[in-house]
Amino acid sequence: MAIETDAAPPGVAFPSGSLRGPLAFAIACFVVWGLAYGLLDVLNKHFQETLQVGKAQSTWLQIAYFGAYLVMSVPAGLLLQARGYKAGIVSGLVVTAIGALLFVPSARAESFTLFVGSMFVMAAGLCVLETAADTYVNALGPPEHASRRLNLAQSFNALGVFFGPLIGGALFFETPGAAPGGQSAVQLTYLVIAAAVLLFAFAVSRARLPEIHEAQRPDAPAGDAPLWSRPHFTLGVVTQALYIGAQVGIGAFFINLVTETWPGLTSRQGAFLLSIATAGYLIGRFATTGLLLRFAPRSILTVYGLANLALCLVVAAGIEKVSAVALIAVFFFMSTMFATIFTLGVAGLGPATKRGASMMVMAIGGGVLLPYPMGRIAEAYGTPAAFLLPAASFVLVAYYGWRGAAQISSVEA
């Protein structure tokens, strides 16, 4: 039964007992979609080579993945409202496993269209999972520490993102351009993922995950005030959408960029470089969690946004080797952006937090915005030029940290 604890802020009901167990289960979920996302960008280049799809066409994988977030975020939020966090997490895991299993017949048919459909189903499950886990971690403790909790959880997400390119690089590019049967590594990889996710879903279903009941905070806006009337939330959703678009486009064309600007580099080596970049992403998550003990989230977001603006302009210049190194550095500064925008955007929403969080997760659907136009630019003018689009997105990220989130500085997570 939920009770008011001495450590709880006014109006927020935390359950009795330790929150460490539930937090550990929630954080473990972050590894699941981190691995799925880490494999996504390697699949993009793999299918360019084995299924002979163009750069722009290959981005339909990203469009399917992030389009699922557009379709499923609102239903996921409604599920959380009706059934709670545990039901959301278990449901998300089960649907994710079903999507992963669909990769098996897709690989046998060697059909890019079927792969796109399988990716959509899997991402629909990941959307439900992420909506539940992000919001749960955000709620499991005092709101003034929410940004640190979510950044810590996202650090474990980065572990999955790190291992994805390592697995894909080792398996998917072992025999590039293989004829029939060339998708066997993809088939086996996703079969193993499906089995592991189902086992984890069973473990979560047996675990005790208490609900957190968020009541109205005395310093929060009126509970019946429309979410879209709150400037920090509205601009936060827009910023999140464009940031995710930039992140997805950067990952989708990472291997293309490094192989085109680093003479002699193979696609397999490019995938391993992507793992190095995601290691920087992982380091950035842990390092930034520490920095949040001394600096305001808004300040860090502003500095990181400006840093990535400068780095993306270097990438767009197409300088031999230098642009590739600059692109690797971009990942360090992207590390904290999602979690920080998320916590700033939902701060002070009171009982509307779950609805606001579902909208913030829906903004992940912004991943559909940049990959395809980046692909068209890459085909017409070369891959480096495509990185001007992410550069423009980081301008908004820096602005949101500087001025856009100023309205909630008093309740900053």
Backbone torsions as a table, in degrees:
resi	resn	phi	psi	omega
1	MET	NA	135.8	-179.1
2	ALA	-75.7	139.1	178.1
3	ILE	-133.5	162.5	174.0
4	GLU	-82.0	120.8	178.3
5	THR	-100.9	162.2	179.3
6	ASP	-63.8	-30.1	-177.4
7	ALA	-81.3	-14.0	-175.9
8	ALA	-78.3	141.4	174.7
9	PRO	-69.3	160.4	-177.5
10	PRO	-55.6	131.2	174.0
11	GLY	86.1	1.9	180.0
12	VAL	-114.4	124.4	-177.1
13	ALA	-98.5	112.3	174.9
14	PHE	-97.1	148.5	178.6
15	PRO	-73.0	155.8	175.1
16	SER	-70.7	155.6	180.0
17	GLY	92.6	176.1	-177.0
18	SER	-75.0	143.2	177.0
19	LEU	-95.7	0.5	-175.1
20	ARG	-66.0	-41.8	179.4
21	GLY	-61.7	-53.5	177.3
22	PRO	-58.4	-38.5	179.1
23	LEU	-64.9	-37.7	179.0
24	ALA	-64.7	-43.1	177.4
25	PHE	-62.8	-43.1	-179.7
26	ALA	-63.4	-42.4	-179.3
27	ILE	-65.5	-35.3	178.8
28	ALA	-60.3	-31.0	178.3
29	CYS	-62.0	-30.5	-177.5
30	PHE	-64.9	-30.7	178.2
31	VAL	-66.1	-35.5	-176.6
32	VAL	-60.6	-55.2	-177.0
33	TRP	-78.0	-16.6	172.9
34	GLY	-65.6	-43.7	178.5
35	LEU	-64.9	-43.4	179.5
36	ALA	-60.6	-42.1	179.6
37	TYR	-70.6	-37.3	179.4
38	GLY	-62.8	-33.5	178.0
39	LEU	-76.6	-25.4	-173.5
40	LEU	-58.1	-48.2	-175.3
41	ASP	-70.3	-29.1	176.0
42	VAL	-71.9	-38.8	176.3
43	LEU	-59.4	-37.2	-179.8
44	ASN	-54.2	-53.5	-179.9
45	LYS	-70.4	-36.2	179.6
46	HIS	-60.2	-44.4	-179.2
47	PHE	-72.8	-27.8	173.2
48	GLN	-58.5	-38.4	-175.1
49	GLU	-86.9	-38.6	-173.9
50	THR	-93.1	-27.4	-179.9
51	LEU	-110.9	4.9	176.6
52	GLN	53.6	46.6	174.3
53	VAL	-98.9	150.8	-179.1
54	GLY	-76.5	172.3	-179.0
55	LYS	-61.1	-46.3	-179.4
56	ALA	-67.5	-42.9	-179.3
57	GLN	-64.3	-35.1	-178.0
58	SER	-65.0	-22.0	-178.9
59	THR	-72.5	-4.8	174.5
60	TRP	-63.1	-22.9	172.8
61	LEU	-62.1	-47.1	178.4
62	GLN	-66.4	-38.7	179.5
63	ILE	-63.3	-41.6	178.0
64	ALA	-65.4	-43.9	-177.4
65	TYR	-61.3	-51.3	-174.4
66	PHE	-87.1	-20.2	172.6
67	GLY	-64.8	-31.9	177.4
68	ALA	-61.5	-33.3	178.4
69	TYR	-66.4	-36.3	177.3
70	LEU	-63.9	-39.8	-175.5
71	VAL	-78.4	-37.5	-168.2
72	MET	-101.1	-11.2	-174.0
73	SER	-63.5	-44.5	179.5
74	VAL	-65.3	-48.4	174.9
75	PRO	-57.6	-35.5	178.4
76	ALA	-64.4	-42.2	177.1
77	GLY	-62.4	-40.0	178.3
78	LEU	-65.9	-37.1	177.3
79	LEU	-63.0	-42.6	178.1
80	LEU	-61.9	-42.8	179.8
81	GLN	-62.7	-39.8	-174.4
82	ALA	-83.9	-40.0	-171.3
83	ARG	-115.6	-17.1	178.1
84	GLY	96.8	177.2	-173.3
85	TYR	-65.5	-45.0	-175.7
86	LYS	-61.2	-45.3	179.0
87	ALA	-62.4	-37.2	178.6
88	GLY	-64.6	-43.8	-179.1
89	ILE	-65.0	-47.9	-178.8
90	VAL	-64.1	-44.5	179.2
91	SER	-60.1	-43.3	179.9
92	GLY	-62.4	-40.9	179.3
93	LEU	-64.9	-41.8	-178.2
94	VAL	-65.0	-46.0	179.5
95	VAL	-65.1	-36.5	176.5
96	THR	-60.0	-44.3	179.7
97	ALA	-63.8	-39.4	178.1
98	ILE	-61.4	-44.9	178.6
99	GLY	-61.3	-40.8	178.2
100	ALA	-63.7	-38.5	178.1
101	LEU	-64.0	-31.6	179.5
102	LEU	-66.5	-16.8	175.6
103	PHE	-66.6	-23.2	-178.6
104	VAL	-65.6	-55.8	177.0
105	PRO	-66.0	-29.7	178.2
106	SER	-64.2	-40.6	179.3
107	ALA	-67.9	-38.1	178.8
108	ARG	-64.6	-38.0	179.9
109	ALA	-80.8	-14.2	-175.8
110	GLU	49.2	47.9	-177.3
111	SER	-111.8	118.9	178.5
112	PHE	-63.0	-37.7	179.5
113	THR	-61.2	-43.5	178.1
114	LEU	-66.5	-36.7	176.6
115	PHE	-61.7	-41.1	178.7
116	VAL	-61.9	-43.5	178.3
117	GLY	-63.9	-41.6	178.4
118	SER	-62.9	-40.4	179.2
119	MET	-63.1	-37.6	179.6
120	PHE	-63.3	-44.9	-179.2
121	VAL	-64.2	-45.5	-179.8
122	MET	-62.0	-42.4	-179.6
123	ALA	-67.7	-29.4	175.7
124	ALA	-61.2	-42.4	176.4
125	GLY	-66.0	-41.0	178.9
126	LEU	-63.4	-33.7	178.1
127	CYS	-63.3	-46.8	178.2
128	VAL	-62.4	-43.6	179.5
129	LEU	-61.0	-46.2	-176.8
130	GLU	-69.2	-38.9	177.4
131	THR	-59.1	-44.3	-179.1
132	ALA	-69.5	-48.2	-174.2
133	ALA	-70.8	-42.7	178.0
134	ASP	-58.3	-47.4	-177.1
135	THR	-68.8	-37.1	-179.8
136	TYR	-64.5	-47.4	178.1
137	VAL	-62.1	-40.1	179.8
138	ASN	-62.1	-32.5	-175.6
139	ALA	-92.5	-15.6	-174.2
140	LEU	-79.6	66.1	177.9
141	GLY	141.9	-179.4	-178.6
142	PRO	-60.5	139.1	-176.5
143	PRO	-63.9	-26.6	-179.2
144	GLU	-69.5	-13.5	177.2
145	HIS	-108.2	9.7	-175.0
146	ALA	-61.9	-41.0	-178.0
147	SER	-63.2	-39.1	178.4
148	ARG	-67.6	-42.1	178.9
149	ARG	-62.0	-45.5	-176.6
150	LEU	-69.8	-35.9	175.8
151	ASN	-65.3	-38.1	176.7
152	LEU	-63.8	-45.8	178.6
153	ALA	-61.9	-42.0	179.4
154	GLN	-66.4	-21.1	175.4
155	SER	-65.1	-37.1	176.8
156	PHE	-74.1	-30.2	170.4
157	ASN	-58.6	-40.3	-179.9
158	ALA	-65.4	-25.6	174.4
159	LEU	-61.4	-44.9	177.5
160	GLY	-63.9	-41.7	178.3
161	VAL	-61.9	-35.7	179.6
162	PHE	-67.1	-45.4	-176.3
163	PHE	-74.6	-24.6	-179.5
164	GLY	-55.6	-54.9	178.9
165	PRO	-64.4	-32.0	177.4
166	LEU	-62.7	-46.1	179.4
167	ILE	-66.1	-49.0	-179.1
168	GLY	-63.6	-41.3	179.7
169	GLY	-64.3	-38.5	-179.2
170	ALA	-72.7	-33.6	-173.2
171	LEU	-102.3	-46.4	-169.9
172	PHE	-75.8	-26.8	-177.6
173	PHE	-105.2	13.7	-178.4
174	GLU	-64.9	-38.4	177.3
175	THR	-131.0	71.8	-177.0
176	PRO	-60.4	140.9	178.6
177	GLY	77.0	16.3	-177.8
178	ALA	-62.3	147.5	178.0
179	ALA	-82.5	-162.1	-175.9
180	PRO	-40.9	132.6	-176.7
181	GLY	95.7	-3.6	-177.2
182	GLY	-68.8	-9.3	-180.0
183	GLN	-101.2	14.1	-177.2
184	SER	-64.1	-35.0	179.2
185	ALA	-66.6	-38.2	177.4
186	VAL	-64.4	-44.1	-179.6
187	GLN	-59.0	-49.0	-178.1
188	LEU	-66.1	-41.6	-178.3
189	THR	-58.9	-47.4	-176.8
190	TYR	-76.5	-24.6	173.7
191	LEU	-65.7	-43.1	178.4
192	VAL	-65.4	-41.1	178.1
193	ILE	-60.2	-44.9	-179.8
194	ALA	-59.5	-44.9	-179.6
195	ALA	-63.3	-44.2	-178.9
196	ALA	-64.9	-40.3	-178.9
197	VAL	-67.4	-38.9	177.9
198	LEU	-64.3	-39.4	177.2
199	LEU	-63.8	-40.6	178.9
200	PHE	-67.1	-38.3	177.8
201	ALA	-61.1	-39.9	177.8
202	PHE	-63.8	-42.3	179.9
203	ALA	-63.4	-41.6	179.3
204	VAL	-65.4	-38.8	-179.0
205	SER	-63.5	-25.0	-179.5
206	ARG	-94.2	-8.2	-175.7
207	ALA	-85.6	160.7	176.1
208	ARG	-94.3	108.4	178.0
209	LEU	-119.0	93.4	-176.7
210	PRO	-67.0	150.4	177.3
211	GLU	-80.1	149.1	173.0
212	ILE	-109.9	120.9	-177.1
213	HIS	-101.0	112.6	-176.0
214	GLU	-94.9	112.0	177.9
215	ALA	-95.1	-179.6	-178.4
216	GLN	-70.9	127.5	173.4
217	ARG	-81.9	143.3	179.3
218	PRO	-60.1	-30.5	-176.9
219	ASP	-96.4	5.7	-178.2
220	ALA	-90.9	158.7	176.1
221	PRO	-62.9	162.4	-179.9
222	ALA	-55.2	138.7	-174.5
223	GLY	-62.1	-25.9	-178.0
224	ASP	-94.6	4.7	177.8
225	ALA	-69.8	134.3	180.0
226	PRO	-57.9	136.8	179.5
227	LEU	-56.7	-40.3	-174.0
228	TRP	-74.1	-4.4	175.6
229	SER	-87.2	-1.7	-178.0
230	ARG	-101.8	107.0	-170.4
231	PRO	-56.6	-40.3	-177.1
232	HIS	-65.8	-31.2	178.7
233	PHE	-75.1	-47.7	-177.6
234	THR	-59.8	-50.1	179.7
235	LEU	-68.0	-29.7	177.2
236	GLY	-63.5	-40.6	178.5
237	VAL	-65.0	-43.7	179.1
238	VAL	-63.6	-44.8	179.6
239	THR	-62.7	-42.8	179.2
240	GLN	-61.0	-42.9	-178.6
241	ALA	-61.3	-46.1	-178.5
242	LEU	-72.9	-34.2	176.0
243	TYR	-63.1	-46.8	179.7
244	ILE	-61.7	-39.0	176.2
245	GLY	-57.3	-42.3	178.6
246	ALA	-66.1	-44.9	-179.0
247	GLN	-61.4	-43.3	-177.8
248	VAL	-67.8	-43.8	178.7
249	GLY	-62.9	-39.4	178.8
250	ILE	-62.3	-45.9	179.2
251	GLY	-66.9	-39.9	-176.9
252	ALA	-61.8	-35.5	-175.7
253	PHE	-111.6	15.3	178.2
254	PHE	-60.0	-52.7	-176.7
255	ILE	-64.1	-39.4	176.1
256	ASN	-59.4	-44.9	-176.2
257	LEU	-65.1	-47.7	-175.7
258	VAL	-70.7	-33.8	178.5
259	THR	-73.5	-25.2	179.2
260	GLU	-86.0	-22.9	-177.3
261	THR	-109.5	-2.1	178.8
262	TRP	-122.8	97.4	-174.7
263	PRO	-53.9	132.5	176.2
264	GLY	85.3	-4.5	-178.6
265	LEU	-77.7	130.5	179.0
266	THR	-89.4	167.7	178.0
267	SER	-63.7	-36.8	178.4
268	ARG	-64.6	-42.9	176.6
269	GLN	-66.1	-33.6	176.6
270	GLY	-63.4	-37.4	177.4
271	ALA	-65.4	-37.7	177.6
272	PHE	-69.6	-34.0	173.8
273	LEU	-63.8	-35.2	176.5
274	LEU	-62.7	-35.8	175.8
275	SER	-65.1	-37.7	176.7
276	ILE	-63.2	-41.6	178.7
277	ALA	-62.6	-42.5	-179.9
278	THR	-71.7	-23.5	172.0
279	ALA	-65.3	-39.0	174.3
280	GLY	-63.4	-36.2	175.8
281	TYR	-61.5	-43.8	179.4
282	LEU	-65.4	-46.7	179.0
283	ILE	-61.0	-40.0	179.1
284	GLY	-61.6	-37.4	178.9
285	ARG	-62.4	-50.0	-179.1
286	PHE	-67.7	-42.3	-179.6
287	ALA	-62.4	-41.4	-178.4
288	THR	-70.4	-33.2	175.4
289	THR	-58.2	-38.1	175.7
290	GLY	-69.5	-41.4	-179.7
291	LEU	-63.1	-28.8	-179.9
292	LEU	-66.8	-13.7	174.6
293	LEU	-73.7	-19.4	-175.2
294	ARG	-118.8	-25.8	-175.2
295	PHE	-123.7	150.4	179.2
296	ALA	-69.4	143.2	178.1
297	PRO	-54.2	-38.8	-179.7
298	ARG	-60.5	-41.6	-178.6
299	SER	-65.2	-43.6	179.3
300	ILE	-63.6	-42.4	-179.6
301	LEU	-61.6	-40.4	179.6
302	THR	-64.0	-48.2	-178.5
303	VAL	-63.9	-44.1	-179.2
304	TYR	-66.0	-37.8	178.1
305	GLY	-63.2	-43.2	178.8
306	LEU	-66.3	-38.8	178.6
307	ALA	-61.0	-43.6	-178.9
308	ASN	-73.1	-28.2	172.5
309	LEU	-59.5	-48.6	-179.4
310	ALA	-64.2	-43.1	-178.3
311	LEU	-65.6	-39.6	-179.9
312	CYS	-67.0	-31.5	175.8
313	LEU	-67.4	-35.4	175.0
314	VAL	-66.1	-42.3	177.7
315	VAL	-60.4	-45.0	-177.6
316	ALA	-64.4	-21.6	178.7
317	ALA	-71.1	-18.2	176.7
318	GLY	66.0	38.7	-179.1
319	ILE	-80.5	130.5	-176.4
320	GLU	-53.9	125.9	-179.8
321	LYS	66.2	-41.8	-177.9
322	VAL	-61.6	-43.2	-179.8
323	SER	-63.5	-37.5	178.4
324	ALA	-64.4	-43.2	179.2
325	VAL	-65.4	-40.6	178.1
326	ALA	-61.9	-38.1	-179.9
327	LEU	-66.8	-37.3	175.9
328	ILE	-61.4	-41.1	-179.1
329	ALA	-65.7	-29.5	179.9
330	VAL	-55.5	-35.5	-175.6
331	PHE	-64.5	-35.2	178.5
332	PHE	-59.7	-44.8	-175.1
333	PHE	-80.3	-17.0	172.8
334	MET	-77.2	-16.9	-167.7
335	SER	-52.4	-41.7	-173.1
336	THR	-99.1	-5.7	-167.9
337	MET	-63.8	-48.3	-178.2
338	PHE	-58.5	-52.8	-175.4
339	ALA	-62.7	-39.4	-177.6
340	THR	-70.3	-44.2	177.0
341	ILE	-61.7	-40.4	-179.6
342	PHE	-59.9	-52.6	-175.1
343	THR	-69.5	-35.9	176.0
344	LEU	-66.0	-38.3	-176.9
345	GLY	-69.7	-35.7	-176.6
346	VAL	-97.1	-1.1	-179.4
347	ALA	-61.5	137.9	174.9
348	GLY	74.2	14.1	-178.9
349	LEU	-85.8	-10.5	177.5
350	GLY	58.9	-131.7	-177.5
351	PRO	-67.1	-10.4	177.2
352	ALA	-88.4	7.5	-174.7
353	THR	-59.5	-43.5	-177.9
354	LYS	-65.0	-41.2	177.2
355	ARG	-65.1	-43.0	179.2
356	GLY	-63.5	-40.2	179.4
357	ALA	-64.3	-38.2	179.4
358	SER	-65.1	-35.1	176.2
359	MET	-68.5	-38.4	179.0
360	MET	-66.6	-37.2	175.6
361	VAL	-70.6	-35.6	176.5
362	MET	-59.4	-31.7	178.8
363	ALA	-63.2	-18.4	174.8
364	ILE	-60.8	-23.8	174.7
365	GLY	-60.6	-12.6	173.8
366	GLY	-59.9	-11.3	175.8
367	GLY	-61.5	-14.8	178.5
368	VAL	-83.1	-11.7	-169.0
369	LEU	-75.5	-42.7	-170.5
370	LEU	-99.8	-32.4	-173.3
371	PRO	-56.1	-46.9	-176.4
372	TYR	-66.1	-49.6	176.5
373	PRO	-61.5	-33.5	175.0
374	MET	-63.4	-38.6	177.7
375	GLY	-63.7	-41.0	178.9
376	ARG	-66.8	-40.7	177.1
377	ILE	-64.2	-41.6	179.8
378	ALA	-62.5	-39.6	179.4
379	GLU	-69.2	-32.8	-176.2
380	ALA	-87.7	-38.9	-171.4
381	TYR	-125.1	0.9	-177.0
382	GLY	101.6	149.5	-175.9
383	THR	-59.8	-40.8	-178.9
384	PRO	-54.5	-41.2	-177.5
385	ALA	-60.6	-28.1	-178.2
386	ALA	-64.3	-21.6	-176.1
387	PHE	-79.5	1.4	170.8
388	LEU	-68.2	-28.5	179.1
389	LEU	-67.9	-47.7	174.2
390	PRO	-60.2	-36.0	179.1
391	ALA	-57.3	-42.8	179.3
392	ALA	-64.8	-36.2	179.9
393	SER	-65.7	-36.1	-179.0
394	PHE	-70.1	-19.7	172.8
395	VAL	-62.3	-44.9	179.4
396	LEU	-66.8	-38.5	178.5
397	VAL	-59.5	-46.0	179.5
398	ALA	-63.4	-40.3	-179.9
399	TYR	-65.0	-40.2	-179.6
400	TYR	-61.9	-41.6	177.1
401	GLY	-65.8	-37.9	-175.9
402	TRP	-74.2	-50.0	-174.3
403	ARG	-126.7	-33.8	-170.5
404	GLY	-63.8	-32.7	-178.2
405	ALA	-98.9	10.1	-175.2
406	ALA	-63.2	-25.7	-175.7
407	GLN	-66.0	-20.2	-177.2
408	ILE	-115.9	23.5	-178.4
409	SER	-58.4	-28.0	-177.9
410	SER	-74.0	-20.4	179.1
411	VAL	-121.7	23.9	-174.9
412	GLU	-56.0	133.1	-177.7
413	ALA	-75.3	NA	NA
